Amino acid sequence: MNNLISLDNIDQTLGQYVTEVETVGPIDPTLDGVNLLSFLKREKIGSGPYPEVTLFEAANRIMSDLVILHGVRWLLKNEVFPFSEYLVEFGHDNENGFDIRGNSENHSLIGEAFNVATSFYQGKKTSMLKKLRKEVAADFRLIMVNSDAISANYRPKPRSNEYFVFVNIKDGTATIAPHKAECH
């Protein structure tokens, strides 16, 4: 699913998405052990934004989607980059090559977003940077990730025109490293 996100539609898009996410669950409280794990990994959930997948897969997709939605909302409201809208891909779609794209008359942005446990952050970050660095035409390269994947004192060392946005999916706040983008 592709979406063009702007200041005009981000709050409604985010609100509708969260409302749909709230329809997921609850899990049968009698399940435990292997039966619970089998349910999580094998049974389609039948609700939420991804009713055709298992709860395990839906959780992965939903958590990444929330990073994108809250992160793009933060970028727009704080005018971090020179874009009035972003084309985003939800779930595991790959129609545009990247999870986030921004284009204006003079600038372009490509970005990858994910929600990951701390233990998987470095590996995922390395993989996404490799993908972003293959694209030579972009003015800005962006990694957008959940803020609880890193420690409070973590400082990434991006190359020129690379940015990290760390998104709190519970309250919608975010931080960027390095600070605000420089447009030339």
C-alpha positions, 0 to 999 in steps of 0.5 A: 500500500502506497500513501502520499503523506502531507500535513493535510492528511497525516493526523487523519491517516495516523488516527485511522491506522491506530484505530484499525490496530486497536481491533487486533486481539485479544488472544485466547487466555487458555493458550500457553506453551506450544499452543500459544507459540503455534497460534502466534506463528501460524494462525491468521489474525483476521483483524487489523490492518493485516488480517491475512497474516499471523499475529507475529507477522502483523506485529512486525509490520504494524510496529514498522508502520507506526515508526513511519507514520509518527516519524513522517508526521514529526518530519512534516511538523518540524519542517526538517527537510524541504518536502511538503509530502512524503511517499511511504510504503507500509508493510513489506511492500517494495513498489518504490524501492524505499520505505520513504521518498521525498521529492521537490523541484531541487531535492530528493530523499530516500529512507528506510524505516524499521522497528527492531529490538536493541539486539538486532539494531546494529545488523539492521542499520548496517543492512539499510545503510548499505541499501541507501548508499547504493542509490547515488541520486538522492540528496538525503538518505534517512534511517528511521527507527524506533527510539527504544532500539538505542541507548540514550547516549547512542550517537550514530556516525552518519556520512554526509547527507545521511540522517537518523530519526529515532521515533517514540511510537507511543508519544510521537516524539522524535530526535534526529542525528545530525541535527536539522538537514542542511539544504544546498 
